[in-house]
Amino acid sequence: MDNRIFWVKVHVGIYGNELADRLAKAAARNSDTEIAFNRIPPIMLYREIEEEVIVKCQNEWEDCTKAAITKEFFPNVTDRLKLRIDLNPNFTALGDRTRENQGLPS
């Protein structure tokens, strides 16, 4: 299964977007339309999409040539998502000091 998620601004003349909009409205108006998603719980669809997004993010994270120090703390996207990090002045100050230690502007 290959899912791709794109944000598309409404009514910008994209043929597929306008066609999907017309089909969705027609299906919603038709009381004889069979509900197709009732066989797969929506939570399963969300989980599949979430898993694919995480895999894509991990691949991009591994391919990224920047953020070497951050990667030492968070080498894995899945593990990072399990953490709850409250951003506060102390946390961001730590980031500024790390940048200074690397000789980068804060």
N, C-alpha and C positions, 0 to 999 in steps of 0.2 A: 504494500500500500504506500503510495507516494502522496503525502499531503503537503500542500504549500499554502502558507498564510500570507496574504498581502492586504495592506490597507489601501482601499481605493476610495477616493473622494467621490461622494455621491453626485450623480448626474454630470459627469464630465465628458460624456460622449464616448465612453468605452463600450463597444458593441456588446461584449460578453456580459458586462455589468448591467447594461440596460435590458438585455434579453433575460438574464436571471431575475431581475426585478419584475419584469412583466410576467414571467412564468410563476414566480412565487405569489404574486397577487392573484393570478388566475386560479392557482391551486387553492389559495386561501378562500376564495369566493365559491369554489365548487365543493358542495357538501358530499359529493360522491367520491372525492379523492381519497385514496387509501393512505393511511398514515404509515410511512415506511420506517420511521425511526423507532417504532414501538418494539421492534425485535431486538434492538441493541440499546441497552440503557445508556442514556446520554453521558453518565459518568465514565463509561468505558471509552466513549469517543474522546472526552476531555483528556483521559489518561493517555490514550494513544498519541494524541496531538502533543501533550506535554512531554512524553518520552522522546518523540521525534525532535522537538525543539531543544531539549536538553542535549541530545546527541549532536545536533547541529552546533549548539553553543560550545560544547566540549571540543569539537573539531576546530572551530574558529579560534578557541582559546589556545589550543595546542599549536596552531599554525601562526599565531600572533608572535611577532618578534619583539614586542615591547612588554613591559610589566614583569620583568624577571623577578624582582623582589616580591611582588604580589603573588606570583606563581609559586614561590617558595612556601607561602602561607596557605594558598588555595590552589593546589595543583589540579583539583578535580571539581568540576562545576557541580556535580550532584552533592558532594560533601559540603560545598560552600552554601548551597541552597538549604541545607538542613540547619545551618547556623542562623541564629538571630543576632544581628549586629545592629545595635542602636547607635546611629551616628550622633555624636555629640562633640562639643569643642575639644575635649581631650583626645578623642579618636582622630579627628581631623588634624589636630596639632601633631600627633604622632606621624601622620602621613606627611606633613610639612617637614618635620625633622628628618624623615627618611629621605625625602627629596634633597634636602640640604646635604646630607651625608653622601649622596650620589653626585653632588656638584650641580644639581639642577635648580632652576629658580622655583621658589615656592609660590 
